[in-house]
Amino acid sequence: MVYITRREHFSSAHRLFRPEYSDEENMRVFGKCSNPLWHGHNYVLLITVKGEPKPETGFVMDLKKLSQLIEEKVLVKLDHKNINLEVDFMNGKLVSTENLAIGIWEELEPGVCASGAILHSVKIEETENNSVEYFGNK
């Protein structure tokens, strides 16, 4: 089994909050990430796929095609957007980095599988100190 990873970047704003909570309760639970005027990050996104290299190309998946898939399904929707308000696959979800990783997985998995590869992980580096990695719900 061979694993390959594509690294991408995007910048987005979001707010961690529950609408049924008061601003005070949201601040207590989510801290400064609950700023009613939003806050943003310069995210690093690492998508890892796995499989056996195809005899005709030597590729598990063409990285150019993986990059195009990430651009079309994820970056166009996230880059320079407000995740709470503008990102369709995050509608109705608490916009934590954990939930964002799951949402990105759900956006990418069908396209990766159609290529003959297997989506192994979605890793999001929110800050240099905080990251989330999701391996699917297996």
MARPAKOL-134073 format. One line per 3 residues: number of its first residue (from 1); their letters; for each residue x, y, z of N, C-alpha, C. Coordinates in pm, 1 decimal. Each point is the difference from the previous one (the first is absolute). Layout:
BEGIN
NUM) a) X/Y/Z/X/Y/Z/X/Y/Z  ...
//
This chain:
BEGIN
1) mvy) 85.4/-118.0/0.0/-85.4/118.0/0.0/89.6/123.8/0.0  -31.9/92.7/-88.6/75.3/124.4/-11.1/-93.5/115.4/37.7  53.0/96.7/75.4/-74.9/117.2/44.0/60.0/123.1/-65.8
4) itr) -86.1/85.7/-55.8/47.0/127.3/-54.7/-83.9/112.4/60.3  63.4/114.4/17.7/-66.0/113.0/65.5/13.1/124.6/-84.9  -109.9/71.2/-11.8/-3.1/130.4/-66.6/-24.6/106.0/106.5
7) reh) 81.7/104.5/-2.9/-10.9/111.0/95.5/-62.0/120.0/-72.0  -98.4/60.4/62.3/-65.9/119.7/-53.1/-16.7/99.5/113.9  -40.6/121.6/-32.5/-21.0/106.3/98.9/-132.0/68.8/-28.7
10) fss) -62.6/50.2/104.9/-116.0/87.4/-17.6/-12.9/88.8/122.9  -64.4/112.7/-19.3/-25.2/94.6/108.9/-150.8/15.4/13.9  -48.8/-14.0/121.1/-143.7/8.1/25.7/-25.3/61.1/136.3
13) ahr) -121.0/52.4/14.2/-47.5/50.3/128.5/-107.3/-94.7/52.7  -15.5/-1.8/131.1/-107.9/-78.0/60.4/-24.2/48.2/141.9  -102.8/-57.3/58.9/-31.2/28.1/140.1/-50.4/-128.9/62.3
16) lfr) 55.2/-36.7/112.8/-51.3/-112.1/76.4/-109.1/52.9/92.0  -123.4/-46.3/-19.7/-109.4/42.5/86.3/-120.1/-90.7/-20.6  -83.8/-2.3/97.8/-128.5/-68.4/-8.7/-106.0/108.8/7.4
19) pey) -88.9/8.0/-98.7/-98.1/109.3/-1.8/-93.6/0.8/121.0  -21.2/-117.0/60.4/-88.4/-4.3/116.8/67.6/50.2/127.5  132.4/20.6/-3.7/73.1/53.8/114.6/2.1/152.8/-7.3
22) sde) 7.9/62.2/114.2/22.0/144.8/4.3/144.5/27.6/-41.5  30.2/125.6/-29.0/138.4/35.8/-32.3/92.5/-34.0/117.1  -48.1/20.2/121.9/81.7/-29.8/118.0/29.7/-150.0/9.8
25) enm) -101.2/-82.9/-23.7/19.5/-145.3/7.0/91.8/-47.3/-112.7  -18.5/54.9/-121.0/89.7/-34.2/-110.1/143.7/37.0/33.4  20.8/114.7/60.1/135.1/43.4/36.6/58.1/-93.4/106.1
28) rvf) -82.4/-42.9/94.9/46.8/-91.4/103.4/41.2/-135.4/-60.3  -78.9/-50.6/-93.8/25.8/-131.6/-58.1/110.5/4.9/-105.6  -4.1/100.7/-87.7/88.5/3.1/-116.3/110.1/105.4/7.4
31) gkc) -1.2/83.1/101.5/104.0/100.5/15.9/2.0/100.5/-113.7  119.0/50.8/-27.9/12.1/105.1/-101.7/-39.6/-48.4/-139.4  -9.3/-130.4/-19.4/-44.4/-53.6/-130.1/-148.9/24.6/-22.8
34) snp) -69.1/52.3/101.3/-142.0/32.1/-12.3/-24.2/147.9/-25.5  102.0/73.0/-37.9/-13.9/143.0/-29.6/-117.1/21.6/-96.0  -102.4/77.2/38.9/-115.4/22.6/-88.3/37.1/66.5/-133.2
37) lwh) 116.2/59.8/-6.4/44.1/63.5/-125.0/96.3/-89.0/-77.9  3.4/-131.0/34.4/76.6/-100.3/-72.2/150.4/8.8/29.2  71.8/-97.7/-44.1/146.3/-0.4/1.9/44.2/-92.4/-112.6
40) ghn) 125.2/10.0/-40.9/44.8/-77.9/-114.8/129.9/-72.3/23.0  28.6/-90.2/-93.6/122.4/-78.9/2.0/53.7/-13.3/-141.2  129.8/-18.9/-9.8/65.2/-42.7/-122.9/26.8/-148.9/17.2
43) yvl) -89.3/-80.0/-55.1/3.3/-144.1/20.4/96.1/-68.0/-96.5  57.9/-110.3/44.5/74.6/-91.3/-86.6/-83.2/-127.5/-5.8  -23.5/-47.8/-121.2/-80.7/-119.8/-22.4/88.7/-106.1/-62.6
46) lit) 4.1/-118.3/61.1/77.3/-111.7/-53.5/-95.6/-116.4/-26.5  -7.6/-39.2/-125.1/-86.5/-110.1/-41.2/88.8/-117.1/-38.3  -18.6/-112.8/68.0/79.3/-119.5/-28.3/-90.0/-107.4/-59.0
49) vkg) 44.5/-53.8/-112.7/-69.0/-112.7/-63.4/95.6/-118.6/-1.5  -57.0/-118.2/-12.2/82.8/-120.0/1.3/-49.8/-98.7/-103.9  87.7/-92.1/-34.6/-34.0/-104.8/-94.7/126.5/-59.5/-57.1
52) epk) -19.1/-82.6/-99.1/112.6/-58.7/-71.9/24.5/81.8/-126.7  124.0/27.2/-32.8/27.5/73.9/-123.6/-53.8/-76.5/-121.4  -60.4/75.4/-90.3/-52.9/-61.1/-122.8/116.4/-33.0/-93.1
55) pet) 0.1/-119.3/-56.9/112.5/-41.4/-84.7/25.3/94.4/-117.4  -107.0/57.0/-56.7/16.0/84.2/-118.4/57.9/137.7/28.8  -14.5/50.0/125.6/50.4/134.5/33.9/100.6/0.4/113.7
58) gfv) -5.2/-102.3/85.5/81.7/0.2/120.7/-59.3/85.8/110.6  -120.8/55.2/-21.0/-65.3/88.9/96.4/-104.9/-75.4/80.6  -11.0/31.3/127.5/-117.1/-39.6/77.7/-118.2/82.0/-50.1
61) mdl) 23.4/130.3/-14.9/-96.8/94.6/-58.2/80.8/114.2/-56.7  -35.8/45.9/-115.2/67.3/114.0/-60.6/-17.2/121.1/92.7  110.4/53.3/53.1/-7.9/112.6/94.0/-60.8/124.6/-63.8
64) kkl) 14.5/13.7/-129.9/-63.7/112.8/-68.9/-152.7/-13.2/9.1  -50.6/-122.7/-16.2/-144.0/-22.7/10.9/-46.9/15.0/144.4  81.4/-44.5/94.9/-35.1/18.6/140.2/-6.9/148.9/33.1
67) sql) 95.2/76.1/-47.0/0.0/144.3/23.0/-124.0/65.4/-60.6  -37.6/-40.8/-120.6/-120.9/54.1/-65.0/-125.3/-35.2/79.6  -5.8/-122.5/50.0/-114.7/-43.5/79.7/-10.2/83.1/127.7
70) iee) 111.5/19.7/67.7/1.4/81.1/122.7/-43.5/143.1/-32.2  49.4/55.1/-107.9/-36.5/136.3/-40.3/-150.6/10.4/-25.0  -54.9/-91.8/-79.9/-141.0/6.2/-39.5/-96.2/-29.8/114.5
73) kvl) 33.9/-95.4/85.2/-93.1/-44.8/102.7/17.8/70.4/134.7  118.4/57.4/22.5/29.2/53.5/132.9/46.9/146.0/-4.7  109.3/26.4/-68.6/61.2/133.4/8.3/-89.1/110.0/-56.1
76) vkl) -69.2/-27.5/-109.6/-89.9/100.4/-57.3/-106.5/40.2/101.9  -40.7/-96.4/80.1/-104.9/25.5/98.0/52.6/65.1/127.6  125.8/-25.7/36.1/54.0/45.1/128.5/89.1/123.2/-5.9
79) dhk) 79.5/14.6/-104.1/103.6/102.9/0.2/-60.0/140.0/-2.2  38.1/79.0/97.1/-46.8/137.5/18.9/-151.8/6.3/16.0  -51.9/-96.8/76.2/-143.4/-6.5/26.9/-22.8/-4.8/150.0
82) nin) -124.3/29.4/37.9/-44.9/-18.8/137.5/-61.7/-139.7/5.4  63.4/-91.6/71.6/-42.7/-139.3/1.4/-141.7/-13.4/54.9  -35.5/77.5/100.2/-133.5/-7.3/58.5/-108.8/41.3/-98.3
85) lev) 29.9/97.5/-85.0/-103.6/60.4/-83.5/4.3/-41.4/-147.3  117.0/-39.2/-50.8/13.7/-16.6/-144.5/33.7/-140.4/-47.8  26.6/-93.1/87.4/49.6/-131.3/-41.9/-112.4/-102.4/11.7
88) dfm) -50.0/-44.0/-116.2/-118.0/-85.9/-2.1/16.2/-127.4/81.0  115.0/-63.6/-5.8/13.2/-127.3/69.4/16.9/15.1/152.0  4.2/123.7/47.2/6.0/23.9/144.9/-130.9/56.6/54.8
91) ngk) -100.5/16.9/-84.3/-129.2/53.1/45.6/-57.0/-85.8/112.0  -42.6/66.4/106.7/-63.1/-68.9/110.8/95.2/-73.8/92.4  130.0/15.7/-20.8/98.9/-68.3/83.6/77.6/101.7/82.6
94) lvs) 39.9/-41.0/118.6/90.1/82.3/79.3/134.5/2.5/-73.1  53.4/117.8/-25.6/117.0/14.1/-87.2/130.2/-15.5/78.7  18.4/-118.5/55.5/128.2/-35.0/62.2/91.7/-54.7/-108.5
97) ten) 127.4/-3.6/27.4/94.5/-57.0/-96.0/-26.7/-149.6/-16.2  -43.4/-65.7/106.5/-35.5/-141.1/-8.7/-113.4/-22.3/-100.7  -107.2/79.5/11.9/-111.9/-13.9/-93.0/38.3/41.7/-141.1
100) lai) 89.0/96.4/-11.8/47.2/41.3/-131.5/75.3/-114.0/-68.2  84.1/-71.3/74.3/72.4/-114.1/-57.4/-97.0/-107.1/-49.4  -103.6/-28.0/77.4/-100.4/-98.1/-41.4/-71.5/47.7/-126.2
103) giw) -36.9/127.7/-3.7/-67.2/54.9/-118.1/86.2/-7.6/-125.2  127.6/30.9/12.8/91.7/-8.1/-113.7/11.6/-145.2/-46.3  11.3/-93.0/93.6/3.5/-142.9/-35.1/-121.0/-36.0/-86.2
106) eel) -118.7/40.0/46.1/-123.3/-33.2/-71.4/-4.0/61.6/-139.3  61.1/116.0/-16.6/6.8/63.3/-131.7/96.3/-73.5/-93.8  109.8/-49.5/53.0/106.5/-57.1/-83.4/-10.9/-150.3/-25.2
109) epg) -54.6/-73.6/94.2/5.1/-146.5/-10.6/-56.7/-55.9/-130.7  -116.3/45.0/-47.8/-50.9/-58.3/-125.6/95.6/19.4/-118.2  59.2/115.5/-12.2/92.5/26.9/-110.3/129.2/-78.1/10.0
112) vca) 50.7/-15.4/120.5/121.8/-78.9/19.7/-28.0/-144.9/-34.3  -112.2/-53.0/47.2/-35.9/-139.4/-28.9/-19.0/-21.4/-150.1  -60.3/96.9/-67.4/-20.9/-11.9/-144.8/132.3/-8.7/-75.4
115) sga) 106.9/51.8/59.4/132.3/-4.6/-64.1/68.4/-135.3/19.5  -57.7/-83.0/87.2/61.0/-128.0/30.4/88.1/1.1/123.2  10.7/115.3/67.3/78.8/10.0/123.0/-94.4/-5.7/119.9
118) ilh) 56.4/0.2/118.9/-76.5/-1.3/124.2/39.3/124.1/79.6  -99.4/75.7/45.7/29.2/115.1/85.5/45.3/-52.4/135.6  119.7/35.3/40.9/57.1/-48.5/125.6/-23.1/99.0/114.5
121) svk) 28.3/129.6/-25.2/-16.6/97.5/108.1/-16.3/140.9/-53.9  -66.4/79.5/81.9/-12.3/144.6/-19.4/60.9/62.2/124.3  105.7/76.7/-19.1/63.9/68.3/112.3/-10.6/149.7/-23.1
124) iee) -41.2/70.8/103.8/-11.0/145.7/-5.6/85.4/57.5/111.3  93.0/85.4/-37.7/78.0/75.2/96.7/-64.6/137.3/10.8  -65.0/23.0/113.6/-70.1/126.5/21.6/97.6/109.2/41.8
127) ten) 93.2/-37.3/85.2/108.0/88.4/42.1/126.5/-85.3/4.2  112.2/60.4/28.6/122.7/-80.5/8.5/-3.6/-92.9/120.2  -89.8/25.7/94.6/-10.2/-84.3/119.0/-118.2/-96.5/0.3
130) nsv) -97.9/21.3/-88.5/-122.9/-79.6/2.1/-28.6/-61.0/-136.1  -22.9/-130.2/-1.0/-39.1/-67.2/-123.3/-98.2/-111.5/31.6  -73.5/-39.9/-101.2/-98.5/-108.3/9.1/28.2/-94.6/-115.1
133) eyf) -9.8/-130.1/26.2/14.0/-98.5/-106.0/-116.6/-96.8/7.9  -65.4/-22.9/-113.8/-116.9/-86.5/-8.0/27.8/-113.0/-96.6  -33.9/-122.5/40.7/27.0/-120.7/-78.0/-128.0/-68.6/-46.1
136) gnk) -111.1/72.2/-4.8/-126.6/-61.3/-38.3/-65.3/-63.8/120.6  -120.5/-48.9/-20.3/-76.9/-55.2/113.4/4.2/-153.1/1.0  112.2/-55.6/-39.9/12.8/-145.9/-4.4/21.3/-57.9/136.4
//
